[in-house]
Amino acid sequence: MQAGIIRYGSLILGVFALSTSAIFVKLAAAPASITAFYRLFFAVLILLPLLFFHKENRQALCSLSKQEWGLGLLSGLFLAIHYVLWFESLNYTSVASSTVIVTLQPLFSFAGGHFLFKERVGKGVIASSLVAMAGCVIIGWGDVQINDQALGGDFLAFIAAGIITAYFFIGQHMRKQLPVVPYSILGYTGGAFFLAIYALSQQVSFTVYPLQTWKDFIGLALIATILGQMVFNWLLKWLSATVISMSILGEIIGTCLLAYFILGEVISWRQGVGIALTLAGLALFSVHKNRTSENKAHTGQSDCSA
């Protein structure tokens, strides 16, 4: 019981920390590729002492097979591609439009969980997920753009949603045996390497940025990545990628609230309705997921909390 409270409390913390991501990205005066690169690069620097001065983490990393090294680097590639597609989509479509598309991420998780991990998803789980996703759509619908250029950006966001789901599925597999620090360092290092290559291909500067932007880079690394995304990596040992993907829908709510307090953006009545609907959907999802978990304990069957 206590372990469950800690895990779901950490999940809420991770969602809130991840909600700062869009704020830091918006404040950073740098190209998207550079912002994404330093987000992962600084995260690796922060985590390195936990690798070098922790014997278990060092041994776990050194004992990886070639296949596991490959999977870890592949997760980093997926993370890098997600960032590139996500940020590039914002050059063609609105933040709201892109957000609406990203709410489709749980659909990828449901499909992948079924085929890869034989997870069984009940009608209640699906219905509550649709309610939560509908709330996210309502939050962003007022700014959705419909034209050829915007559709191109929406397509990039759609692919980005699928790519980040693949990243979490690799984590769900690897975290069963590998501690969170070496797994995260492996993925973040791979992602930073691929992003550096992408930034070089764009011929953008790695150094000429104001002090405030460097603070935003560090905020992205420490808060949005270490306290946000890495918490999800830690939880993947006990929670499925499906549960993680559903919880990330709460990021939209956190971003709206932070934008209100930090950027002075107004929350409309429509967004308020969307926030309430999303929260209701996530609450119903949690209830149905717990029921499914209890049934699994009695029958031995797999479910979305596997």
FIKOL-588992 format. One line per 8 residues: their letters; for each residue x, y, z of N, C-alpha, C. Coordinates in Angstrom, 1 decimal. Layout:
N
A = X Y Z X Y Z X Y Z; ...
END
This chain:
306
MQAGIIRY = 0.8 -1.2 0.0 0.0 0.0 0.0 0.9 1.3 0.0; 1.9 1.3 0.9 2.8 2.4 1.0 3.6 2.6 -0.3; 4.0 1.4 -0.8 4.8 1.5 -2.1 3.9 2.1 -3.2; 2.6 1.7 -3.2 1.7 2.3 -4.3 1.6 3.8 -4.1; 1.5 4.3 -2.9 1.3 5.7 -2.6 2.5 6.4 -3.1; 3.7 5.9 -2.8 5.0 6.5 -3.2 5.1 6.6 -4.7; 4.7 5.5 -5.4 4.8 5.4 -6.9 3.9 6.4 -7.5; 2.6 6.5 -7.1 1.7 7.4 -7.7 1.9 8.8 -7.3
GSLILGVF = 2.5 9.0 -6.1 2.9 10.4 -5.7 4.0 10.8 -6.6; 4.9 9.9 -6.9 6.1 10.2 -7.8 5.6 10.5 -9.2; 4.5 9.8 -9.6 4.0 10.0 -10.9 3.4 11.4 -11.0; 2.7 11.8 -10.0 2.1 13.2 -10.0 3.2 14.2 -10.1; 4.3 14.0 -9.3 5.4 14.9 -9.2 6.1 15.0 -10.6; 6.2 13.8 -11.3 6.9 13.7 -12.6 6.1 14.5 -13.6; 4.7 14.3 -13.6 3.9 15.1 -14.5 4.0 16.6 -14.3; 4.0 17.0 -13.1 4.1 18.5 -12.8 5.5 19.0 -13.3
ALSTSAIF = 6.5 18.2 -13.0 7.9 18.7 -13.4 8.0 18.7 -14.9; 7.4 17.7 -15.6 7.4 17.7 -17.1 6.6 18.8 -17.7; 5.6 19.3 -16.9 4.8 20.4 -17.4 5.6 21.7 -17.6; 6.7 21.8 -16.9 7.6 23.0 -17.1 8.3 23.0 -18.4; 8.3 21.9 -19.1 9.1 21.8 -20.3 8.8 22.8 -21.4; 7.5 23.0 -21.7 7.0 23.9 -22.7 7.4 25.4 -22.2; 7.3 25.7 -20.9 7.6 27.0 -20.4 9.1 27.3 -20.7; 10.0 26.4 -20.3 11.4 26.6 -20.5 11.7 26.7 -22.0
VKLAAAPA = 11.1 25.9 -22.8 11.4 25.9 -24.3 11.0 27.3 -24.8; 9.8 27.8 -24.4 9.3 29.0 -24.9 10.2 30.2 -24.4; 10.8 30.1 -23.3 11.6 31.2 -22.7 13.0 31.2 -23.3; 13.5 30.0 -23.7 14.9 29.8 -24.2 15.0 30.5 -25.6; 16.0 31.4 -25.7 16.2 32.1 -27.0 17.2 31.3 -27.8; 16.9 30.1 -28.3 17.8 29.2 -29.0 17.0 28.4 -30.0; 17.7 27.9 -31.0 17.0 26.9 -32.0 16.5 25.7 -31.2; 15.5 25.0 -31.8 14.9 23.9 -31.1 16.0 22.8 -30.9
SITAFYRL = 16.8 22.5 -31.9 17.8 21.5 -31.9 18.8 21.7 -30.7; 19.2 23.0 -30.5 20.1 23.3 -29.5 19.5 23.2 -28.1; 18.2 23.6 -28.0 17.5 23.5 -26.7 17.4 22.0 -26.3; 17.0 21.2 -27.3 16.9 19.8 -27.0 18.2 19.1 -26.7; 19.3 19.5 -27.4 20.6 19.0 -27.1 21.0 19.3 -25.7; 21.0 20.5 -25.3 21.4 20.9 -23.9 20.5 20.3 -22.8; 19.3 20.1 -23.2 18.4 19.5 -22.2 18.9 18.1 -21.8; 19.3 17.3 -22.8 19.9 16.0 -22.5 21.3 16.0 -22.0
FFAVLILL = 22.1 16.9 -22.6 23.5 17.0 -22.3 23.7 17.3 -20.8; 23.0 18.4 -20.4 23.1 18.8 -19.0 22.5 17.7 -18.0; 21.5 17.0 -18.5 20.9 15.9 -17.7 22.0 14.8 -17.5; 22.7 14.5 -18.5 23.8 13.5 -18.4 24.9 14.0 -17.4; 25.3 15.2 -17.5 26.3 15.8 -16.5 25.8 15.7 -15.1; 24.5 16.0 -14.9 24.0 15.9 -13.5 24.0 14.5 -13.0; 23.7 13.5 -13.9 23.6 12.1 -13.4 24.9 11.4 -13.3; 26.0 11.9 -14.0 27.3 11.2 -14.0 27.8 10.8 -12.6
PLLFFHKE = 27.8 11.8 -11.6 28.3 11.4 -10.3 27.5 10.2 -9.7; 26.2 10.0 -10.0 25.5 8.9 -9.5 25.9 7.6 -10.2; 26.6 7.7 -11.3 27.1 6.5 -12.0 28.5 6.2 -11.5; 29.4 7.2 -11.5 30.8 7.0 -11.1 31.0 6.6 -9.6; 30.1 7.2 -8.7 30.3 6.9 -7.3 29.3 5.9 -6.8; 28.7 5.1 -7.6 27.7 4.1 -7.2 28.1 2.8 -7.9; 28.6 1.9 -7.1 29.2 0.6 -7.6 28.1 -0.2 -8.4; 26.9 -0.2 -7.9 25.9 -1.0 -8.5 25.5 -0.5 -9.9
NRQALCSL = 25.5 0.8 -10.0 25.2 1.5 -11.3 26.3 1.2 -12.3; 27.5 1.3 -11.9 28.7 1.0 -12.8 28.7 -0.4 -13.2; 28.5 -1.3 -12.3 28.4 -2.7 -12.7 27.3 -3.1 -13.6; 26.1 -2.5 -13.4 25.0 -2.7 -14.2 25.3 -2.2 -15.7; 25.9 -1.1 -15.8 26.2 -0.6 -17.1 27.2 -1.4 -17.8; 28.3 -1.8 -17.1 29.4 -2.6 -17.7 28.9 -4.0 -18.1; 27.9 -4.5 -17.4 27.4 -5.9 -17.7 26.4 -6.0 -18.8; 26.1 -4.9 -19.4 25.1 -5.0 -20.5 25.6 -5.8 -21.7
SKQEWGLG = 24.7 -6.5 -22.3 25.0 -7.2 -23.5 25.0 -6.3 -24.7; 25.5 -6.7 -25.8 25.5 -5.9 -27.0 24.1 -5.5 -27.4; 23.1 -6.5 -27.2 21.7 -6.2 -27.6 21.2 -5.1 -26.7; 21.5 -5.2 -25.4 21.0 -4.2 -24.4 21.6 -2.8 -24.7; 22.9 -2.8 -25.0 23.5 -1.5 -25.4 22.8 -0.9 -26.7; 22.5 -1.8 -27.6 21.8 -1.4 -28.8 20.4 -0.8 -28.5; 19.7 -1.5 -27.6 18.4 -1.0 -27.2 18.4 0.3 -26.5; 19.4 0.5 -25.6 19.6 1.7 -24.9 19.9 2.9 -25.8
LLSGLFLA = 20.7 2.7 -26.8 21.1 3.7 -27.7 19.9 4.0 -28.6; 19.1 2.9 -29.0 17.9 3.1 -29.8 16.9 4.0 -29.1; 16.8 3.8 -27.7 15.8 4.6 -27.0 16.3 6.1 -27.0; 17.6 6.3 -27.0 18.1 7.7 -27.2 17.8 8.3 -28.5; 17.9 7.4 -29.6 17.6 7.9 -30.9 16.1 8.2 -31.0; 15.2 7.4 -30.4 13.8 7.7 -30.4 13.5 9.0 -29.7; 14.2 9.2 -28.6 14.0 10.5 -27.8 14.4 11.7 -28.6; 15.6 11.6 -29.3 16.1 12.7 -30.1 15.1 12.9 -31.3
IHYVLWFE = 14.6 11.9 -31.9 13.7 12.1 -33.1 12.4 12.7 -32.6; 11.9 12.3 -31.4 10.7 12.9 -30.8 10.9 14.4 -30.6; 12.0 14.8 -30.0 12.2 16.2 -29.8 12.3 17.0 -31.1; 13.0 16.4 -32.1 13.2 17.1 -33.4 11.8 17.3 -34.1; 11.0 16.2 -34.1 9.7 16.3 -34.8 8.8 17.2 -34.0; 8.8 17.1 -32.7 7.9 17.9 -31.9 8.2 19.4 -32.0; 9.5 19.7 -31.9 9.8 21.2 -32.0 9.6 21.7 -33.5; 9.9 20.8 -34.5 9.8 21.2 -35.8 8.3 21.4 -36.2
SLNYTSVA = 7.4 20.6 -35.6 6.0 20.7 -35.8 5.5 22.1 -35.4; 6.1 22.7 -34.4 5.7 24.0 -33.9 6.1 25.1 -34.8; 6.9 24.8 -35.8 7.2 25.8 -36.9 6.1 25.9 -37.9; 5.2 24.9 -37.9 4.2 24.9 -39.0 2.8 25.0 -38.4; 2.6 24.6 -37.1 1.3 24.6 -36.6 1.3 25.2 -35.2; 0.2 25.5 -34.6 0.2 26.1 -33.3 0.5 25.1 -32.2; 0.9 25.7 -31.0 1.1 24.8 -29.8 -0.1 24.0 -29.5; -1.3 24.7 -29.6 -2.5 24.0 -29.3 -2.8 22.9 -30.2
SSTVIVTL = -2.6 23.1 -31.5 -2.8 22.0 -32.5 -1.9 20.9 -32.3; -0.7 21.2 -32.0 0.3 20.1 -31.7 -0.1 19.3 -30.5; -0.5 20.1 -29.5 -0.9 19.4 -28.2 -2.1 18.5 -28.4; -3.1 18.9 -29.2 -4.2 18.0 -29.5 -3.8 16.7 -30.1; -2.8 16.8 -31.1 -2.3 15.6 -31.7 -1.6 14.7 -30.7; -0.8 15.3 -29.8 0.0 14.5 -28.9 -0.9 13.7 -27.9; -2.1 14.2 -27.7 -3.1 13.5 -26.9 -3.4 12.1 -27.4; -3.0 11.8 -28.6 -3.3 10.5 -29.2 -2.3 9.5 -28.8
QPLFSFAG = -1.3 9.9 -28.0 -0.2 9.0 -27.5 -0.7 7.7 -26.8; -1.7 7.8 -26.0 -2.2 6.6 -25.3 -2.7 5.6 -26.3; -3.2 6.0 -27.5 -3.7 5.0 -28.5 -2.5 4.2 -29.0; -1.4 4.8 -29.2 -0.2 4.0 -29.5 0.2 3.1 -28.4; 0.1 3.5 -27.2 0.4 2.7 -26.0 -0.5 1.5 -25.9; -1.8 1.7 -26.1 -2.7 0.6 -26.0 -2.4 -0.5 -27.1; -2.2 0.0 -28.3 -1.9 -1.0 -29.4 -0.5 -1.7 -29.1; 0.5 -0.9 -28.7 1.8 -1.5 -28.5 1.8 -2.4 -27.3
GHFLFKER = 1.1 -2.0 -26.2 1.0 -2.9 -25.0 0.3 -4.2 -25.3; -0.7 -4.2 -26.2 -1.4 -5.4 -26.6 -0.6 -6.4 -27.3; 0.2 -5.8 -28.3 0.9 -6.7 -29.2 2.3 -7.1 -28.6; 2.9 -6.2 -27.9 4.3 -6.4 -27.4 4.3 -7.1 -26.0; 3.3 -6.7 -25.1 3.3 -7.3 -23.8 2.1 -8.0 -23.4; 1.2 -8.3 -24.4 0.0 -9.0 -24.2 -0.9 -8.4 -23.1; -0.9 -7.1 -23.0 -1.7 -6.4 -22.0 -3.2 -6.4 -22.4; -4.1 -6.6 -21.5 -5.5 -6.6 -21.8 -6.1 -5.3 -21.2
VGKGVIAS = -6.8 -4.6 -22.1 -7.4 -3.3 -21.7 -8.9 -3.4 -21.7; -9.5 -3.2 -20.5 -10.9 -3.3 -20.4 -11.7 -2.1 -21.0; -13.0 -2.3 -21.1 -13.8 -1.2 -21.7 -13.8 0.0 -20.8; -13.8 -0.1 -19.5 -13.7 1.0 -18.6 -12.5 1.8 -18.8; -11.3 1.1 -18.9 -10.1 1.8 -19.2 -10.1 2.6 -20.5; -10.6 2.0 -21.5 -10.7 2.7 -22.8 -11.6 3.9 -22.7; -12.8 3.7 -22.1 -13.7 4.8 -22.0 -13.2 6.0 -21.2; -12.5 5.7 -20.1 -11.9 6.8 -19.3 -10.8 7.5 -20.0
SLVAMAGC = -10.1 6.7 -20.8 -9.0 7.3 -21.6 -9.5 8.2 -22.6; -10.6 7.9 -23.3 -11.2 8.7 -24.3 -11.8 10.0 -23.7; -12.3 9.9 -22.4 -12.8 11.1 -21.7 -11.6 12.0 -21.5; -10.5 11.5 -21.0 -9.3 12.3 -20.7 -8.8 13.0 -22.0; -8.7 12.2 -23.0 -8.2 12.7 -24.3 -9.1 13.8 -24.9; -10.4 13.6 -24.7 -11.4 14.6 -25.1 -11.2 15.9 -24.4; -10.9 15.8 -23.1 -10.6 17.0 -22.3 -9.4 17.8 -22.9; -8.4 17.0 -23.3 -7.2 17.7 -23.8 -7.5 18.3 -25.2
VIIGWGDV = -8.3 17.7 -26.0 -8.7 18.3 -27.2 -9.5 19.6 -27.0; -10.4 19.6 -26.0 -11.1 20.8 -25.7 -10.2 21.9 -25.3; -9.2 21.6 -24.5 -8.2 22.6 -24.1 -7.6 23.3 -25.2; -7.2 22.6 -26.2 -6.4 23.1 -27.4 -7.2 23.4 -28.6; -8.5 23.1 -28.6 -9.3 23.2 -29.9 -9.4 24.6 -30.4; -9.6 25.6 -29.5 -9.8 26.9 -30.0 -8.7 27.5 -30.8; -7.5 27.0 -30.7 -6.4 27.5 -31.5 -6.0 26.6 -32.6; -6.7 25.6 -32.9 -6.4 24.6 -34.0 -6.5 25.3 -35.3
QINDQALG = -5.4 25.1 -36.1 -5.4 25.7 -37.5 -5.6 24.6 -38.5; -6.3 25.0 -39.5 -6.6 24.0 -40.6 -6.2 24.6 -41.9; -5.0 24.2 -42.4 -4.5 24.6 -43.7 -3.4 23.6 -44.1; -2.9 23.7 -45.3 -1.9 22.7 -45.7 -0.7 22.7 -44.8; -0.2 23.9 -44.5 1.0 24.0 -43.7 0.8 23.4 -42.3; -0.4 23.8 -41.7 -0.7 23.3 -40.4 -0.8 21.8 -40.3; -1.4 21.3 -41.4 -1.6 19.8 -41.4 -0.3 19.1 -41.5; 0.7 19.7 -42.1 2.1 19.1 -42.2 2.6 19.1 -40.8
GDFLAFIA = 2.5 20.2 -40.0 2.9 20.3 -38.6 2.2 19.3 -37.7; 0.9 19.1 -38.0 0.1 18.1 -37.2 0.6 16.7 -37.5; 1.0 16.4 -38.7 1.5 15.1 -39.0 2.8 14.8 -38.3; 3.7 15.8 -38.2 4.9 15.7 -37.5 4.7 15.4 -36.0; 3.7 16.1 -35.4 3.3 15.9 -34.0 2.8 14.5 -33.8; 2.0 14.0 -34.8 1.4 12.7 -34.7 2.5 11.6 -34.7; 3.5 11.8 -35.6 4.6 10.8 -35.6 5.4 10.9 -34.3; 5.6 12.2 -33.8 6.3 12.4 -32.5 5.7 11.6 -31.4
AGIITAYF = 4.3 11.6 -31.4 3.6 10.9 -30.3 3.9 9.4 -30.4; 3.9 8.9 -31.6 4.2 7.4 -31.7 5.7 7.1 -31.3; 6.6 8.0 -31.7 8.0 7.8 -31.4 8.3 7.8 -29.9; 7.7 8.7 -29.1 7.9 8.7 -27.7 7.3 7.5 -27.0; 6.2 7.0 -27.6 5.6 5.8 -27.0 6.6 4.6 -27.2; 7.3 4.5 -28.3 8.3 3.5 -28.6 9.4 3.6 -27.5; 9.8 4.9 -27.2 10.8 5.1 -26.2 10.4 4.5 -24.9; 9.2 4.7 -24.5 8.7 4.2 -23.2 8.6 2.7 -23.2
FIGQHMRK = 8.3 2.1 -24.3 8.2 0.6 -24.4 9.6 0.0 -24.2; 10.6 0.6 -24.8 11.9 0.1 -24.6 12.3 0.2 -23.1; 11.9 1.3 -22.5 12.1 1.4 -21.1 11.4 0.4 -20.2; 10.2 0.1 -20.6 9.4 -0.9 -19.9 10.1 -2.2 -19.9; 10.8 -2.5 -21.1 11.5 -3.8 -21.2 12.8 -3.8 -20.4; 13.6 -2.7 -20.6 14.9 -2.7 -20.0 14.9 -2.4 -18.5; 13.9 -1.7 -18.0 13.9 -1.3 -16.6 13.6 -2.5 -15.7; 13.2 -3.6 -16.2 12.9 -4.8 -15.4 14.2 -5.3 -14.7
QLPVVPYS = 15.4 -5.1 -15.4 16.7 -5.6 -14.9 17.7 -4.4 -14.6; 17.6 -3.3 -15.4 18.6 -2.3 -15.3 18.1 -1.1 -14.4; 19.0 -0.7 -13.5 18.7 0.5 -12.6 18.4 1.7 -13.5; 17.7 2.6 -12.9 17.2 3.8 -13.6 18.4 4.7 -14.0; 19.4 4.9 -13.2 20.5 5.8 -13.5 21.3 5.4 -14.8; 21.8 4.1 -14.8 22.5 3.7 -16.1 21.6 3.7 -17.3; 20.3 3.3 -17.1 19.4 3.3 -18.3 19.2 4.7 -18.8; 19.0 5.7 -17.9 18.7 7.0 -18.3 19.9 7.7 -18.9
ILGYTGGA = 21.1 7.4 -18.3 22.4 8.0 -18.9 22.6 7.4 -20.3; 22.4 6.1 -20.5 22.6 5.5 -21.8 21.7 6.2 -22.8; 20.4 6.3 -22.5 19.4 6.9 -23.4 19.7 8.4 -23.7; 20.0 9.1 -22.6 20.2 10.6 -22.7 21.5 10.9 -23.5; 22.5 10.0 -23.3 23.8 10.2 -24.0 23.6 10.0 -25.5; 22.9 8.9 -25.8 22.6 8.6 -27.2 21.8 9.7 -27.8; 20.8 10.2 -27.1 19.9 11.2 -27.6 20.7 12.5 -27.9; 21.6 12.9 -26.9 22.4 14.1 -27.0 23.3 14.0 -28.2
FFLAIYAL = 23.9 12.8 -28.4 24.8 12.6 -29.6 24.1 12.8 -30.9; 22.9 12.2 -31.0 22.1 12.3 -32.3 21.7 13.8 -32.5; 21.3 14.5 -31.4 20.8 15.8 -31.5 22.0 16.8 -31.9; 23.2 16.5 -31.4 24.4 17.2 -31.7 24.7 17.2 -33.2; 24.5 16.0 -33.8 24.7 15.8 -35.2 23.7 16.6 -36.0; 22.5 16.5 -35.5 21.4 17.3 -36.2 21.6 18.8 -36.1; 22.1 19.3 -35.0 22.4 20.7 -34.8 23.5 21.1 -35.7; 24.5 20.3 -35.8 25.7 20.6 -36.7 25.2 20.6 -38.2
SQQVSFTV = 24.3 19.8 -38.5 23.8 19.8 -39.9 23.0 21.1 -40.2; 22.5 21.7 -39.2 21.8 23.0 -39.3 22.7 24.2 -39.3; 24.0 23.9 -38.9 25.0 25.0 -38.8 24.6 26.1 -37.8; 24.1 25.7 -36.7 23.7 26.6 -35.7 24.7 26.7 -34.6; 24.8 27.8 -33.8 25.8 27.9 -32.8 25.5 27.1 -31.5; 26.5 26.6 -30.9 26.3 25.9 -29.6 26.6 26.7 -28.4; 27.1 28.0 -28.6 27.6 28.8 -27.5 27.0 30.2 -27.4; 26.7 30.8 -28.4 26.3 32.3 -28.4 24.9 32.5 -28.0
YPLQTWKD = 24.6 32.4 -26.6 23.3 32.5 -26.1 23.3 33.3 -24.8; 22.3 34.1 -24.5 22.3 34.9 -23.3 22.2 34.0 -22.0; 22.6 34.6 -20.9 22.6 33.9 -19.6 21.3 33.3 -19.3; 20.2 34.0 -19.5 18.9 33.5 -19.2 18.6 32.2 -19.9; 19.0 32.1 -21.2 18.8 30.9 -22.0 19.5 29.7 -21.4; 20.8 30.0 -20.9 21.5 28.9 -20.3 20.8 28.4 -19.0; 20.2 29.4 -18.3 19.4 29.0 -17.1 18.2 28.1 -17.5; 17.6 28.5 -18.7 16.5 27.7 -19.2 16.9 26.3 -19.6
FIGLALIA = 18.1 26.2 -20.2 18.7 24.9 -20.5 18.8 24.0 -19.2; 19.4 24.6 -18.2 19.6 23.9 -16.9 18.2 23.5 -16.3; 17.3 24.4 -16.4 15.9 24.1 -15.9 15.3 23.0 -16.6; 15.5 22.9 -17.9 14.9 21.8 -18.7 15.6 20.5 -18.2; 16.9 20.5 -18.0 17.6 19.3 -17.6 17.3 18.8 -16.2; 17.3 19.8 -15.3 17.1 19.4 -13.9 15.6 19.1 -13.5; 14.7 20.0 -14.0 13.3 19.9 -13.6 12.6 19.0 -14.5; 12.5 19.4 -15.8 11.7 18.7 -16.8 12.2 17.3 -17.1
TILGQMVF = 13.5 17.1 -17.1 14.1 15.8 -17.4 14.4 15.0 -16.2; 15.2 15.4 -15.3 15.6 14.6 -14.1 14.4 14.4 -13.2; 13.6 15.4 -12.8 12.5 15.3 -11.9 11.2 14.9 -12.7; 11.2 15.0 -14.0 10.1 14.7 -14.8 10.2 13.4 -15.6; 10.9 13.4 -16.7 11.0 12.2 -17.5 11.8 11.1 -16.9; 12.8 11.4 -16.1 13.5 10.3 -15.4 12.7 9.6 -14.4; 11.8 10.4 -13.7 10.9 9.7 -12.8 10.0 8.7 -13.5; 9.6 9.0 -14.7 8.8 8.0 -15.5 9.7 6.8 -15.8
NWLLKWLS = 11.0 7.0 -16.1 11.9 5.9 -16.4 12.0 5.0 -15.1; 12.0 5.6 -14.0 12.1 4.9 -12.7 10.8 4.1 -12.5; 9.7 4.7 -12.8 8.4 4.0 -12.6 8.1 2.9 -13.5; 8.8 2.9 -14.7 8.6 1.8 -15.7 8.9 0.4 -15.2; 9.6 0.3 -14.1 9.9 -1.0 -13.5 8.6 -1.6 -12.9; 7.7 -0.7 -12.5 6.4 -1.2 -11.9 5.2 -0.9 -12.7; 5.2 0.2 -13.4 4.0 0.7 -14.2 4.3 0.5 -15.7; 3.3 0.2 -16.5 3.5 0.0 -17.9 3.6 1.4 -18.6
ATVISMSI = 4.0 1.3 -19.9 4.1 2.5 -20.7 2.7 3.0 -21.0; 1.7 2.2 -20.9 0.3 2.7 -21.1 -0.1 3.6 -20.0; 0.2 3.2 -18.7 -0.1 4.0 -17.6 0.7 5.3 -17.6; 1.9 5.2 -18.0 2.8 6.4 -18.1 2.2 7.4 -19.1; 1.9 6.8 -20.3 1.3 7.7 -21.4 0.0 8.4 -21.0; -0.8 7.7 -20.3 -2.1 8.3 -19.8 -1.8 9.4 -18.8; -0.8 9.2 -17.9 -0.6 10.2 -16.9 0.0 11.5 -17.5; 0.7 11.3 -18.6 1.4 12.4 -19.3 0.3 13.4 -19.8
LGEIIGTC = -0.9 12.9 -20.0 -2.0 13.9 -20.4 -2.1 15.0 -19.4; -1.8 14.7 -18.2 -1.9 15.8 -17.1 -0.9 16.9 -17.4; 0.2 16.6 -18.2 1.1 17.7 -18.5 0.5 18.9 -19.1; -0.6 18.6 -19.9 -1.3 19.8 -20.6 -1.9 20.7 -19.6; -2.5 20.1 -18.5 -3.1 20.9 -17.4 -2.0 21.7 -16.7; -0.9 21.0 -16.3 0.2 21.7 -15.7 0.8 22.8 -16.5; 0.9 22.6 -17.8 1.4 23.7 -18.6 0.5 24.9 -18.7; -0.8 24.6 -18.8 -1.8 25.7 -18.8 -1.7 26.5 -17.5
LLAYFILG = -1.6 25.9 -16.4 -1.5 26.6 -15.1 -0.2 27.3 -14.9; 0.9 26.7 -15.3 2.2 27.4 -15.3 2.2 28.6 -16.2; 1.6 28.5 -17.4 1.6 29.6 -18.4 0.7 30.7 -17.8; -0.3 30.4 -17.0 -1.1 31.4 -16.4 -0.3 32.2 -15.3; 0.4 31.5 -14.5 1.2 32.2 -13.4 2.5 32.8 -13.9; 3.2 32.2 -14.8 4.5 32.6 -15.2 4.5 33.5 -16.5; 3.7 33.1 -17.5 3.6 33.9 -18.7 2.5 34.9 -18.8; 1.6 34.8 -17.8 0.4 35.7 -17.8 -0.6 35.3 -18.8
EVISWRQG = -0.7 34.1 -19.3 -1.7 33.7 -20.3 -3.0 33.4 -19.6; -4.1 33.7 -20.2 -5.4 33.6 -19.6 -5.9 32.2 -19.9; -6.6 31.6 -18.8 -7.3 30.3 -19.0 -8.7 30.6 -19.3; -9.2 30.3 -20.4 -10.6 30.5 -20.8 -11.6 29.5 -20.2; -12.8 29.8 -20.2 -13.8 28.9 -19.7 -13.8 27.6 -20.4; -13.5 27.6 -21.7 -13.4 26.4 -22.5 -12.3 25.5 -22.0; -11.1 26.1 -21.7 -10.0 25.4 -21.2 -10.3 24.9 -19.8; -11.0 25.6 -19.0 -11.4 25.2 -17.7 -12.2 23.9 -17.7
VGIALTLA = -13.2 23.9 -18.7 -14.0 22.7 -18.9 -13.1 21.5 -19.3; -12.2 21.8 -20.2 -11.3 20.7 -20.7 -10.4 20.2 -19.6; -9.9 21.1 -18.7 -9.1 20.6 -17.6 -9.9 19.7 -16.7; -11.1 20.2 -16.4 -12.0 19.4 -15.5 -12.3 18.0 -16.1; -12.5 18.0 -17.4 -12.9 16.7 -18.1 -11.6 15.8 -18.1; -10.4 16.4 -18.3 -9.2 15.6 -18.3 -9.0 15.0 -17.0; -9.1 15.8 -15.9 -8.9 15.3 -14.6 -9.9 14.2 -14.2; -11.2 14.3 -14.7 -12.2 13.3 -14.4 -11.8 12.0 -15.2
GLALFSVH = -11.3 12.1 -16.4 -10.9 10.9 -17.2 -9.8 10.2 -16.5; -8.8 11.0 -16.1 -7.6 10.4 -15.4 -8.0 9.7 -14.1; -8.9 10.3 -13.4 -9.4 9.7 -12.1 -10.1 8.4 -12.4; -11.0 8.4 -13.4 -11.7 7.2 -13.8 -10.8 6.1 -14.3; -9.8 6.5 -15.1 -8.7 5.6 -15.5 -8.0 4.9 -14.4; -7.7 5.7 -13.3 -7.0 5.1 -12.2 -7.9 4.1 -11.5; -9.2 4.4 -11.3 -10.1 3.5 -10.7 -10.3 2.2 -11.4; -10.5 2.3 -12.8 -10.6 1.1 -13.6 -9.3 0.3 -13.6
KNRTSENK = -8.2 1.0 -13.7 -6.9 0.3 -13.7 -6.7 -0.5 -12.4; -7.0 0.1 -11.3 -6.9 -0.6 -10.0 -7.8 -1.8 -9.9; -9.0 -1.7 -10.5 -9.9 -2.8 -10.5 -9.3 -3.9 -11.3; -8.7 -3.6 -12.5 -8.1 -4.6 -13.4 -7.0 -5.2 -12.7; -6.2 -4.4 -11.9 -5.0 -5.0 -11.2 -5.5 -6.0 -10.1; -6.6 -5.7 -9.5 -7.1 -6.6 -8.5 -7.6 -7.9 -9.1; -8.2 -7.8 -10.2 -8.7 -9.0 -11.0 -7.5 -9.8 -11.4; -6.4 -9.1 -11.8 -5.2 -9.8 -12.3 -4.6 -10.6 -11.1
AHTGQSDC = -4.6 -10.0 -9.9 -4.0 -10.7 -8.7 -4.8 -12.0 -8.4; -6.1 -12.0 -8.8 -6.9 -13.2 -8.5 -6.8 -14.3 -9.6; -6.7 -13.7 -10.9 -6.7 -14.6 -12.1 -5.4 -14.9 -12.7; -4.4 -14.1 -12.4 -3.0 -14.2 -13.0 -2.9 -13.7 -14.4; -3.9 -12.9 -14.9 -3.9 -12.4 -16.2 -3.2 -11.1 -16.3; -2.8 -10.7 -17.5 -2.0 -9.5 -17.7 -3.0 -8.3 -18.0; -2.7 -7.1 -17.5 -3.5 -6.0 -17.8 -2.6 -4.8 -18.0; -3.2 -3.6 -18.1 -2.4 -2.4 -18.5 -1.5 -1.9 -17.3
SA = -1.5 -2.6 -16.2 -0.6 -2.2 -15.1 0.6 -3.1 -15.0; 0.7 -4.0 -16.0 1.8 -5.0 -16.0 3.1 -4.4 -16.0
END
